Amino acid sequence: MRFRLDARKVAFLALALMMALAICRPAAAQDCQPLIDSFNRAVDAGLDSQAQALVDKIATTAECGRYQVAVQRRLAALRLNAAQILMARGRPTPDYERLLSAAETPEVLWQASATLAEVRFGERRFAEAAQSYDRAIEIIKNETLTPAAPSKYEIDGLIERAAQARLLTANGLGTDGSARFVVAAKDNRDGSIGGLYSRSVRGIVPRAIPVPITFEYRKANLTNVGEEAARELVDVLKQQRPSRVVLVGHTDVRGTTEFNMKLSRERAETIAGFVRQNGLEVTIETVGKGANDPMRISDTSGLSQEDIYALNRRVEWQRQ
């Protein structure tokens, strides 16, 4: 899944979406029609600022408020299309990032969040990328905002990239070099922990979730960032109440096979102990795989060898 590397395709899709989202004449909203007609004309002419002013007016007009999301989606598609055209022309990021940010801000178009996430991932702004990937996932889960669900390939790709961005942030491999914990998005429906931890995304159940838990070098002791991630996992498990939890430890390829198998098992056991100590009574199975099962990375462009090592040093929660 390579949003940033297929700019022309996404530009075409955004333009098609913008056309499909044209706000048609409603049967019983005559008072709204002049505003909606003016908005559609502004979008058709590519007049971003004028269209935004009309969106604001529609949103605050009692008779027209019901069309707020529809006009926001169409304006977001206009902005995404304009940004993708600039991307396809090879323009520098500052030339189109404002458009992408504006397209994402109302959180109504998953393609806008996904494209912005890919741009930020490519610039090694992993924490920001993780947040945008999670927002894309939450928008997809909302059937009002996303009536036609993306393909399983697209959903799996978003979840994969969201996990990678959080792991790379936790390992301090972003532009600022600081190890950070990125809080997962909240599910907009019930306030539970969502994003890549979602129980399902339009029927797609994430089965193996790399948790961004980090450890001290060559040890099974949690770092401060790792402890924050472990606490989030505990909260997820308390909310979702699985009957059984499988935790699988992994290492990178450095070190002997024997050492890596032992370390990966100990790290999985550390998380299992942390979960039990925090009051969760659930059957937990731990597995250590050493370096024998590297992470599936469908797009390695822009990733260094150190990034690959970091992504492979992980503990996965495997849903049964």
N, C-alpha and C positions, 0 to 999 in steps of 0.2 A: 504494500500500500504506500504510494509515493505521491502524496498531494503536491508537494513543492516541485517535483520533477516532471509533472504532467500538467503544466500550467495551461496549455492551450485547450486540453480536454476539459479541465475544470471551468475555464472561461466559457466554453461552449455550453456546458451544463448549467452554469450560473445564468447565462443569457436565456436559455430555454426555460429555466425556472422562473426568471423574472417575467417572461412573457406569459407563462402559465398562471402566474399569480396576479394577473391583471384584475383589478377590482371591478367587477361587472355591476351593472345597474340593478340595485335591489328592488324588489317589488313594493316594499312598504317603507321606504326611507327617502321620500322625496326631498325632505329638508337637508339630507346629507348629500344628495346627488351632485350639486354644484362643487362641493369640496372634493368629493371622490373623483369627479371628472377632471378637476384642476390637478389633483395629485397624479392621476394617470398620465395626463399630458406632460407634467413636469418630469416624471420618470421616463416616459418615452423620449423626451428631449435630452435626457441625461443631466437634468438640472438638480444636482444633489441638494444644495442649500434650500432651494425653493421647495423641493419635495419634503425635506425635513421640517420646514415651517408648517407645511400642511399636515404632516403627521402629528405634530404637536397640537394643532388646532382640532384635528379629528379626535384625538385622545381626550381632549377636555370639553368636547361638545356632547351634551347628554344624548342627543339623537344619534350620534355617530360613533360613540365609544365602542360599540360592538365590533367595529371594523378596525380597531387599533392594531391588533396582531396581524391582520391581513396586510395592512399598509406597511407595517414595520417589516414584514417578511419581504415584501416587494422592494422596498428601499434597500434592505440589506443585500438582496440579490443584485441590485444595480451597483452597489459599492463593491461587492465581491467580484462582479464581472469586470469593473474598471480596474481593480487591483490585479486581477489575473492577467489582463491584457498587458499591464506594465511589467508583470513578472515574466511573461512570455517574451517580452522585448529585451529582457536582461537588465532592466533598470535596477539601481541600488535600492536596498530595503527601505530607507527613509522615504522614497518616492511613493511607496504603496502601503506601508505599514499603517499610516493614519487611516486609509480607506478600510483596511482589514479590521482595525480596532473599532471603527465606527460601525462596520457591518456586524461585528460580534456583540457590541454593547447591549442591544436589546435582548440578546439571548433567545432568538427565535429561528435561527437558521444554522443547522449543524455544520453545513459545509463551510460557513464563515469561521466558526470556532476551530474546525479541523485544519483549515488552511493556515490560519494564524498560528496554530500550534506547530505546524510543520515548519513555518518560517522561523519561529523562535527556537525550535529544536535544532534546526540547521545552524543557527547562530550560537548554539550552546547555552541558550537561556532556558535551561531545562526546567527550572521551577515554574516559570511562566508557561512553558509549553505544557507541563503536566496539568496545570489548572485549566488551560484551554481544551485539552483533550477530554478532561472530565466534563467540562461544560457541553462539549459536543455529544458526549454519551447521554447526559441528562436531557438534552433537547431531543435526541432520538427517542428516548423513552416516553416522551410526551406525545401522544398520538394526535393531539390537537395541533401542535406545532409541526409534527412530522407525520402527516397522514400515510404516506407511502414509506414503509420501513426500508432502510438501506439493505444491501446484501449482507449475508453472513461474513463474506470476505471483508467488507468495509468495517463492519462492527468489530470483528476479531482484530483487524488492523489497528483500530482506535484503542482497543483495550491493551494490545501489545505495546503500542507506543506510549500510552499513559504510564504503564508499568516501567518501561525503560527510562522515561524522563524522571520518574520519582527515584529510581535506583541511582541514576547518575547524579542527581541532586544530592542524595544522601551520602554519596561517596565524594562529594566536593569537587566534581569534575566540570562544573559550569564555569561561566566566564569569570565569576568573582572568586572562584577557588574555595568557597566556604561550604562545608557540609551542612545541609539543611534538611529539615523534615517538612514535607509538603502535605498539608491536611487534605484528605480526600473530600470531594464535593458531597453536599447533602442532597438526598433525594427530594426533589421539589414537591412530591406528593405527600410524604409522611415525615420528612425531616430526618430519616435514618441515613446512615452512611451509604453513599451511592458511588457514582463514578465507576472506576474499575472494580470496586467491591460489590457492585449491584448484584442482586440475586439473579436477575436476568435482564437482558437488553433486547426487547422485542422478541422474546422467545429464545434468544441465544444466551446460554448459561456459561459464564467464564469458569472453566474447570480447573485450570492451574494458574493461580495468581501469585506472581513473585512479590513478596512483601518487602518493602524497602527497609529491612532491618540490617544494620551494619554492626560489625564486631571489631574488637581490637585485633591488631595484626597477628595472624597465626594463632589466635585464641578463640574461645567460645564465650568470652565476656562481652556483654553489650556495650556499645558506645552510648553517649547521651542521646544522639539522634536515633540509634537503634532502639533504645528504650521507649522513645516517643512512638515509634512505628509499632512496637510490640503492644503498647497500650491501645493504639488504634485498632489493631487486630483483635484484641480482647473485646473492645466495644462492638466490633462487627459481629463477632461470634455470639455475644450476648443478645444482640438484636436479631440475628438470623437463626439462632438456636439449632445448629446442625446436630444430628444424633451421633455423629462420628467425625473426627478431624484427623486428617493426614498431613503431617508436616515433613517436607523433604528438603534436606540440606544439600547444597551444591558448593563446589569450589571452582577456582580457575585451574588451569593446567599446571601451574607452577608447584613444585614440591613433589614428593614421591607419591606413588599410588596409595601406599599404606597410610601415610600421614594424612593425605587428603580424604580418604574414606573415613578415618577416625575423626578428623576435624568436622567434616560435614555432618556426621551423625551427632557429635557433641553439640553442634550449633542448633540442630533441630531439637535436641533434647532440652537445650537451654530455653527455647521458646515454649516448648511443652510445659516445662516447669513454671515459666512465667505465667502462662495461661492458668494453670492450676492454682498458683499462689494468689491470683486475682479473682478467686471465687467462682471459677467456671467448672462445673461438674459435667464433664463430657469425656467420652472415650477418645483418647489421643494415640495415634500411631506415629512413630517417628522412623524415618528412613534416611540413610546417608548414601549419597551416590558419588561423592567425590567429584572428579572432573569428567565422569563418564556420560553425563547427559547435559551438554551445553545448551544454553538458551537458544530457542528458535528466534533468529533475527532475520526478518525478511528483507530488511534494507540496512546495509552496513555503511552506506555512503556517509562520509563525514565523521565516522567513528574511528577513534584511534585504537591501538592495541590495548592501551590501558583501559579505555572504555569497555572493550570486550571482556577484559578480565573482570572488571567491576560488575558487569551484567551477569557474568557466570557465577560470581560469589553471591549466592542468594539462598533464601529459604522460601520455598513455595508452599502455599496452602492449596492442597488439592481437594476440590469438592468431589464427593462420591455420588 
